[in-house]
Amino acid sequence: MNRDKLRGIQEILKEMTDKAYASGVSCMVIQHGEEQCYFEEGYRDIDAGQKMTRDTIHRLYSMTKPVTSAAVMLLLEEGKIDLLDQVSEYLVGFRNQYVIERGVIVPVKQPMTIQNLLNMTSGLVYLGEGNPAEVRCEKLIEEVKSKLLTDHAMTTVEIANRAGKLPLAFMPGTTWQYGLSADVLGAIVEVVSGMRFGEFLAKRIFEPLGMNDTAFYVPQDKQERLAKVYRQTERGLVKETDCHLGIQNKMELPPAFESGGAGLCSTIDDYAKFTQMLLGQGSYRGAHIMAPQTVKFMTTAHVTSAQQRGVETWESLAGYTYGNLMRIMNDPGAGAGFGSVGEYGWDGWLGTYMMNDPAHDLTMLIMQQRADSGTTAYTRRIRNVMFASLDE
């Protein structure tokens, strides 16, 4: 790669912090297993004067989802589950599900499957006000938050079973909508494996890869490295203390709810080990996590043309399709920036971003903790600089 061109990424990161868009941000690019650049700007804690560093721990939020997908893939390749298994076989709360159509309660025509969960075609949604499903989901999340730091905190399986009793936004398999599907998958991993979701991830993925700073909470001896969350306002950046989606803001206690959709914390170097494992066809530095065929399946699109219409409602997914909790680029010409056929990844609520491009053996990671971010114009600008730096 042209490392002189890559320095343009540093300028973008500096603009983000100079304009108080974010308190601090870091970016890493790896190609052919070699770090091409690492840049950082700003602070992980403004009040304490602690600068952003590569060992800073970040809340991943939805960048947890690819890890959850990998966990499900491990159960698939061992023959412990089938994609067409009904979710109700593992979680009783998913029996007798229903959809509200035009104000009328209608039983589901086709029971929800594990494949529906992996492809976000389950009918489960996130909180909102767009339909009865979103309103009821918001009430559930508020209950989770109200009990979060009490002796009555709701567990991973308990929350999944409660989600199963909510009205669905649509019949499973008919379209695509982002929602609680990954959290339900985490509960299924618990039921099938007989261990807590976090224990399964640690044993099967984190420990073999040496991801020592990745977990569902941050112990006291690492708390100083946990970045603070900030929200951009007219008054500048202010600390965000809300436990968004039922994830504890301070991350200091082992949670009862180990969210497969949003719960993990990690560092940029730790997450790079996960992305490099996927680019390495399931192996990384002597650690074999999954088979090459499993990685191929995991990183292949699976939504139908009818379901794709739901994906296309997201402006940030222009040029992409979807499968196994990740975006997958299938039409770079329709995208809002440079890209490559077959690249895949996901982002998070706080602006964390992951991309793997198998065609160029390339990984890009962005870490920050800015509320309501996801994939932004800054993300696309950074991507454009990176793709323009390729030697071809």
WOBELSUL-V656886 format. One record per backbone hydrogen bond with DSSP energy under -1.0 kcal/mol. CO is the residue of the C=O (numbers start at 1). NH is the residue of the N-H. If there is no record, write none. Layout:
co: <CO,CO>
nh: <NH,NH>
This chain:
co: <1,2,5,6,7,8,9,10,11,12,13,14,15,16,16,17,23,25,26,27,28,29,29,30,31,34,37,39,41,42,44,45,50,50,53,57,58,60,61,62,64,65,66,67,68,69,70,71,72,73,75,76,82,83,85,86,87,87,91,92,97,98,99,101,104,106,112,113,114,115,116,117,118,120,121,123,131,132,133,134,134,135,136,137,138,139,140,141,142,143,147,150,155,156,157,158,159,160,163,168,171,180,181,182,183,184,185,186,187,188,189,190,196,197,198,199,200,201,201,202,205,206,210,211,215,219,222,223,225,229,230,231,233,236,238,242,243,244,251,256,257,259,264,265,266,267,268,269,270,271,272,273,274,275,276,277,278,282,282,284,287,291,292,293,294,295,297,304,307,307,308,310,311,314,315,317,319,319,321,322,322,323,326,327,328,329,331,332,340,343,344,345,346,348,348,349,350,352,353,355,356,357,357,361,362,363,364,365,366,367,369,376,377,378,379,380,381,382,383,384,386,387,389,390>
nh: <3,6,8,9,11,12,13,14,15,16,17,18,19,21,22,20,43,41,367,39,365,36,37,363,34,31,29,27,25,52,228,50,44,45,56,227,266,63,64,65,68,69,70,71,72,73,74,75,76,77,80,79,85,115,114,89,90,91,94,95,108,168,106,104,101,99,87,117,118,119,121,120,325,177,173,169,135,136,137,128,138,139,140,141,142,143,144,145,146,147,150,153,159,160,161,162,163,164,166,100,174,184,185,186,187,188,189,190,191,192,193,194,200,201,202,203,204,205,206,207,209,211,212,214,265,222,225,226,57,240,371,238,236,233,231,244,246,247,218,156,259,263,60,215,58,271,272,273,274,275,276,277,278,279,280,282,281,289,290,287,284,295,296,297,298,299,300,308,310,311,312,313,314,317,318,320,330,331,328,302,303,326,323,345,321,342,334,335,343,329,356,327,354,351,374,373,370,348,366,364,344,360,362,32,357,30,355,28,353,26,230,380,381,382,383,384,385,386,387,388,389,390,2,392>
